[in-house]
C-alpha cells in the first residue's frame, strides 16, 4: 500500500500484489479499490502483477475539489502507469473506469498497453434518439444530482442495489454505501455529470488493442453485443447471473475469464514476434 503524488499535488493511493504481466483495475463511480476488488485481486495475483488504485477524490486518495473529469482521471492513470514503469499492461475498467480507459487511449496511446477489458462499459450514458442504451435523460441526471446533494443515502442506496441482479442484504448494502461515502458528494456529482454528458461511441472503432468485454445478462440487454460489433479485436463474455457487477456477482468466472484472456493475448504476441 502506497501513495504517489500527482503533478498537481494529489496523493493517489495504490496497492500491488503478485508478479508477472501487469493488470491495472480502473474503478467505477464512487468506489474504492480495497473493498470492491476483494474477490478478484488474490486470485489474479497468482500469475500477474495486480495494481489497484483509487481515483482522486475517491477512497484513500487525496480529496480535492478540483479537476474531476474523464480527462483529469485519464491523466492520473497515465501518471500511475508511468510512475510504476509498467509495460505490456492490461487495463481493466468498470463502467466509469472504461470511459477513463477510452480517454487514456485517445490522449496517450497504447505504448504501455497490451490489452484492455471493459466491465459493463457504455460509451454513452445519456439518452438520445439514436441511442437505445441511454441511462439518464438531461432531466433525470439533474434530479439524481440534486437528490444526492439533498439526501445521499436515499438516492445512493437504491443506486447501489441496481448494480446487482439479486438484491443485497441490508447489512451488505449499508457496508457498500459506507464505502461510497469515502467520495465526497461534490466530487461524485461532478465526475458523474462529465461521464453522462460525454459521447465516446465514435472512438470504439479506433481501439487498436485486444479487448475483452464482460457484461451481465440482467443489465441493458444487447449492449455487450453492440460493443463487440464496434471494437475490431474484441471478445465478448456474458455472465448469466449478473447485473452491472459481474466481478462481484460471479467472481470465479470473472477471474478465470480475465486471466485466460491476458494469457492468450500474451501468447499471441509472443508467437507473432517469433
ABEGO torsion letter per residue (X at the ends): XBBBBBAAGBBBBBBBBEBEBBBBBBBBBGBBAAAAAAAAAAAAAAABBBBBBBBBGBEABBBBABGBBAAAAAAAAAAAAAAAGBBGBBBBBBEAAAAAAAAAAAAAEAAABABBBBBGBBABABBBAABAABABBAAAAAAAAAAAAABAAAAAAAAAAAABABBBBAAAAAAAAAAAAABBAAAAAAAAAAAAABBAAAAAAABABBBBBBBBAABGBGAAAAAAAABABBBBBBBAABBABAAAABAAAAAAAAAAAAAAAAAAAAAAAX
